[in-house]
Amino acid sequence: MSFMCSWSGGKDSCYAMHMAIENSCKPSVLLNVLNEYGDRSRSHGIPKEIVVAQAKSLGLPIHFFESSWEDYERLYIQNLKSLKAKYHLDSAVFGDIDIQSHRDWEEKVSEAAHLEAILPIWQQERKQLVLDMIDYGIEAIIVSCNNILGSDFIGRVIDRALIKDLEALGVDVCGENGEYHTLVVRAPLFKERIKVDVIGKEISSNYNFAKLQLH
C-alpha cells in the first residue's frame, strides 16, 4: 500500500510514518503546507530548507504548497488529488493521536481525494507514546511552545527529563493540544542527522518560536 505522509517535521508525523512502514505500507511522498510567504511550515514554523533536509535524509520526495488558513482545506484536497495521480497512492498517513475533530477532518479530505486515511498512533496512551518514540530513537527538539512553558523550553530535547518537567507543569507530555511543537533531527529512518542550530528566539501571538539555522 503506497502512502503520502502528512509531514510536519515533528515527532508525531515521524513516528506515524515509522509505524505505517512497520505495517507493510510504503511511503511514496511527504506533504508539507507552508505559510502564505512560502518560507516556513504552516503548523510548526519550521524553515522550508530544514524540512527539505529532512526529506533528503529520508530519501523521499516532498511536496509543498502555500496556503492561508482560509484556503487550507480546499488546497489540501486539490494537492492530495494531484499526489494520488502522480504517485499512485492508496492512502494518506497522519500523526494525530486522539483529537476526534482532527481525525474527522483528515478522513474528510482523504475521502475527497479517494484515499484511505491511516492514523497509526491513534488512541495510544500519550505518555507511553512519547516514551516509545524516545526508545525507538527519535531525537526531536522543541521549536515552538506556549507561554505556560515559556522560551526556556525552546531547543530542549524530548527526553525523560523533559517529560518530568512537563508533568510538573501540568502540561500534556505529547503536546497534542498545541502546547509545543517539535523538529526531528535524527531517527532510524534518517540517513543522516539534521544539523540545526537555535540561533535565537522570538515571540508571536503569545507563542514562542525558535529561530533556526541549517548548517
Secondary structure, 3 states (H helix, E strand, C coil): CEEEEECCCCHHHHHHHHHHHHCCCEEEEEEEEECCCCCEECCCCCEHHHHHHHHHHHCCCEEEEECCCCCHHHHHHHHHHHHHHHHCCCEEECCCCCCHHHHHHHHHHHHHCCCEEECCCCCCCHHHHHHHHHHHCCEEEEEEEECCCCHHHCCCECCHHHHHHHHHCCCCCCCCCCCEEEEEEECCCCCCCCCEEEEEEEEECCEEEEEEEEC
